[in-house]
């Protein structure tokens, strides 16, 4: 599985999400599965002394990448949760 990704500028991120979610919804109708997305922000990491080190804050980000997941049903919480990472956009 290829884990390469394209860098999405923040000014185009909302448009990319809308287009991707529409495509995944149609794909789900064809194969009967549920798909979800997760956004990863690219930029400087939070300082080590902070509460969550190693994270890039949305306010500090210069770009993003989007991960596409196959959703799985979690019977414990009675909801769908991200399962396997399929690929990055």
C-alpha positions as CSV (number, residue, x, y, z in Angstrom):
1,X,0.0,0.0,0.0
2,X,1.4,3.4,-1.0
3,X,1.5,5.8,1.9
4,X,2.7,8.8,-0.2
5,X,0.6,11.9,0.0
6,X,0.0,15.3,-1.7
7,X,0.4,18.5,0.3
8,X,-2.9,20.4,0.3
9,X,-2.6,24.2,0.9
10,X,-4.9,25.4,3.7
11,X,-6.8,27.7,1.4
12,X,-7.9,24.7,-0.7
13,X,-8.5,22.3,2.2
14,X,-12.3,22.9,2.6
15,X,-12.9,22.4,-1.1
16,X,-10.7,19.2,-1.1
17,X,-12.7,17.8,1.9
18,X,-16.1,18.5,0.2
19,X,-15.0,16.8,-3.1
20,X,-13.4,13.8,-1.3
21,X,-16.4,13.2,0.9
22,X,-18.7,13.3,-2.1
23,X,-16.5,10.8,-3.9
24,X,-16.4,8.5,-0.9
25,X,-20.1,8.6,-0.4
26,X,-20.6,7.4,-4.0
27,X,-17.9,4.7,-3.6
28,X,-19.7,3.5,-0.4
29,X,-23.0,3.1,-2.4
30,X,-21.2,0.9,-4.9
31,X,-19.4,-1.4,-2.5
32,X,-21.5,-1.1,0.6
33,X,-18.8,0.1,2.9
34,X,-18.4,3.2,5.0
35,X,-15.4,5.5,4.5
36,X,-14.2,8.4,6.7
37,X,-11.4,11.0,6.6
38,X,-9.0,12.5,9.0
39,X,-7.0,15.6,8.5
40,X,-3.3,15.8,9.5
41,X,-1.8,19.3,9.7
42,X,1.7,19.9,8.5
43,X,3.9,22.5,10.1
44,X,6.1,23.1,13.2
45,X,5.7,20.8,16.1
46,X,4.5,21.9,19.5
47,X,7.3,22.5,22.0
48,X,8.3,19.5,24.2
49,X,7.2,21.2,27.4
50,X,3.6,21.7,26.2
51,X,0.7,19.5,27.0
52,X,0.7,17.4,23.8
53,X,4.3,17.4,22.4
54,X,4.8,16.3,18.8
55,X,1.5,17.7,17.5
56,X,1.1,20.4,14.9
57,X,-1.6,22.9,15.9
58,X,-4.1,24.0,13.2
59,X,-3.2,27.6,13.9
60,X,0.5,26.9,13.2
61,X,0.0,24.7,10.1
62,X,1.0,25.7,6.6
63,X,-0.6,22.8,4.8
64,X,-2.4,19.5,5.4
65,X,-2.8,15.9,4.2
66,X,-6.0,13.8,4.4
67,X,-6.1,10.2,5.4
68,X,-8.9,8.0,4.1
69,X,-10.1,5.2,6.4
70,X,-12.5,2.3,6.1
71,X,-14.9,2.7,9.0
72,X,-15.7,-0.2,11.2
73,X,-18.6,-0.7,13.6
74,X,-17.6,-0.6,17.3
75,X,-20.2,-2.5,19.2
76,X,-18.8,-1.3,22.6
77,X,-19.5,2.4,21.8
78,X,-22.4,1.6,19.4
79,X,-20.9,3.8,16.6
80,X,-18.6,3.7,13.6
81,X,-14.9,4.4,14.2
82,X,-11.9,4.7,11.9
83,X,-10.6,1.3,11.0
84,X,-7.8,0.6,8.5
85,X,-6.0,3.4,6.8
86,X,-6.5,2.9,3.1
87,X,-4.4,5.8,1.7
88,X,-3.5,9.5,2.0
89,X,-4.7,12.2,-0.3
